[in-house]
Amino acid sequence: MSHAICQLIAKELSVSPKQVEAAVTLIDDGNTVPFIARYRKEVTGGLDDTQLRSLDSRLSYLRELDDRRQTILKSIDEQGKLSASLANEINEADSKTRLEDLYLPYKPKRRTKGQIAIEAGLEPLADRLWLQPDNEPESSAQRYIDAAKGIADSKAALDGARAIIMERIAEDASLLDKVRRYLTSHAELTSRVIAGKESEGEKFKDYFEHNEAISKVPSHRALAMLRGRNEGYLQLSLNADPANEEKVRESYCETLIAQHYGIHLSTAAADVWRKQVISWSWRIKVSMHMETELMGALKERSEVEAIEVFATNLKDLLMAAPAGPRATLGLDPGLRTGCKVAVVDATGKVLATDVIYPHVPQKQYDKSAHIIDKLIQQFNVDLIAIGNGTASRETDSFAADVIKRGNHKVQKIIVSEAGASVYSASELAAKEFPNMDVSLRGAVSIARRLQDPLAELVKIDPKSIGVGQYQHDVSQTMLAKRLDAVVEDCVNAVGVDVNTASSALLTRVAGLSTTLAQNIVDYRDEHGRFDARTTLKKVARLGPKAFEQCAGFLRIMDGKNPLDASSVHPEAYPVVKTIAEKTHRPLNSLLGDSAFLTSLSAIDYTNDVFGLPTVTDIIKELDKPGRDPRPEFKTATFAEGVNTVADLEPGMILEGVVSNVANFGAFVDIGVHQDGLVHISALTDRYVSDPREVVKAGDIVKVKVMEVDAARKRIGLSMRLNDEPGQDNRTSRSGGQNNKTTSTTKAASKPRQPRAETGGNAMGGAFAAAFAKAKK
């Protein structure tokens, strides 16, 4: 591994090179990020999982860069063109873009016009006119006319000479870097509707005539425009000179080219020819190359941001508070097909299933109420989980009536059912419930995700959970890798009960593959529950390395060793034994004795293997063994009588659940089958650059309805409860932000941000469609 790579990563992460080198060594040795972050703090100097993920990602990029560097050096060397200065430039290249720029003149390619011209002997003519402009082009070209070489006249000679210089310009790495930096700072992204597509592409209306500095286009707008182009409604281009209103003068990039080569155009004989060469080089070669590259860079940057939005929302959803091990009745609402019912016990085991028809068209209300009442009594149900899809609020009212009629002490909660249908039809669900109807599996999933969101949601492809931003428009490989990392970090942060966990959940534990997870389940089915972590070593193919990685994250409740129910790693049990021996306390008596444990000095129990960070963590864990890092369980209460968008009125103050957070605001489920949008400017009275400073997915919030557009399925909300609907509440805020009252109102004066960011047609339509799919 290159020492230079470690130095660079250390600088980027603001940590020491020694920390990076230690982490890289651990990663290369097959250790997982959760294991390193939790159990190798002494080695890495306390790098956390976020830093380690960034390090791992950057390490992969830099290693790929280094491999490409060696390939390029070898290729140029084999051509006999590798000079010491070029080798030095290639070795110092810090990005793939810079590397490819340097390689461009030497990259094997089909014969070009410039190469053909050189073979025809026109290079001296090109150099003569380019470097000595006093030479007259026509007369200079006469002496190069040679029909045998394909040069029929002076025009052909001048064209060939021009092609030679144009290719030099287009392959000049230093020049390309100057032009790239200028365009990145000054160029505009221009979006125009394709003629005749206005009606068909209505959802992209905000981008029919849109200009925006390419350096400032936020990810959601960039991806919206790119989607519009991919679907054939928009035409995107790069305007290198947005300040040039006349559009007749030469581009400033042509001036850059001239300055780069020290060209001063005046009245010299060859200056008209040289000006044409520069103009053609820019318009035909460099501008097209740069537009493709900068568009690609914009897409890549937007993808990274969108994936990070998805990852953050997914983490918040997975780490949502669990209701806990309580008997739960799941209701998957429906009208024509009925409401699917499933009752699960405290461990998630299915006890009963049914289908009821309390709503139109069947209207079997009393019969359905009797069935639910009986199930509640028979299985001592504590919770009712109601999916938030079609007929959700009607089903919620129905459940409330059943509870009231029977005087049951049961709590009902509306749960996001995003992805439930995907799980129901999955191979995993078929294996888990081979004899259960597909529709009933969804009700089971809804009940279980209330008990433990993490344990149930890991069974669903993260992309189907419905908390992403343009997830179908980004690199699916990058998205899957990032989301898998989030799921892995969440699962390992919480820990897994090895005696109750599904194979899907076990697969996400550090060090366990799909095969090992299934082997654990098979061993459990054959031999009964695990009574000690050491028993895991008997599982087929679970070797020492896998045990080392997974043991600390697997919990054995009520086992032989109480430490097996904690996050203390088996390798560190001797530390606890030493604490017990030195303090003359039985191990069991240490657990939960806060007063005693806080009096201990961690440094007294360190040794050559276990340093202060590990011993400190061990003492904290002994204080609260097996503690769950997730928050306390709370629920939102939806307003009675507000079941559809038609029931909403501006000025209403409602309670809801944040279902998704985007760069431009937060979507809130207020129980009407259509999430409302709180624009970033309406989240709070202070300036915020990122909505996550205020809210996260799963938060329970109070919102005021500011605007309702039933036809377009848009609900404008505000978390600033003093805002008044229809009133322009934009005021000067700290940081210079002019906050807007609603998420959808198009103010008469020009808003601080383009309409698309405030829930305009393209954005609103795209998200409405995405959420409509996610709901069922």
BELHU-V740839 format. One record per helix or strand. SS is the DSSP state (alpha for helix, beta for strand). FROM is the first residue (numbers start at 1). TO is the last residue. If there is no record, write none. Layout:
{{SS;FROM;TO} {SS;FROM;TO}}
This chain:
{{alpha;3;13} {alpha;17;28} {alpha;33;39} {alpha;41;44} {alpha;49;78} {alpha;84;92} {alpha;96;106} {alpha;113;119} {alpha;123;131} {alpha;137;142} {beta;146;146} {alpha;147;149} {beta;151;151} {alpha;154;170} {alpha;173;186} {beta;188;193} {alpha;202;207} {beta;209;213} {alpha;219;230} {beta;234;239} {alpha;252;260} {alpha;271;318} {beta;328;332} {beta;339;344} {beta;350;356} {alpha;365;378} {beta;383;387} {alpha;392;406} {beta;411;415} {alpha;420;424} {alpha;427;432} {alpha;438;451} {alpha;453;457} {alpha;462;464} {alpha;471;473} {alpha;476;494} {beta;496;497} {alpha;503;507} {alpha;514;527} {alpha;533;538} {alpha;544;553} {beta;554;555} {alpha;562;565} {alpha;570;583} {alpha;587;590} {alpha;594;598} {alpha;602;605} {alpha;612;623} {alpha;645;647} {beta;653;662} {beta;665;669} {beta;676;679} {alpha;680;682} {alpha;691;693} {beta;700;709} {beta;714;718} {beta;732;732} {alpha;734;736} {beta;738;738} {alpha;755;758} {alpha;761;775}}
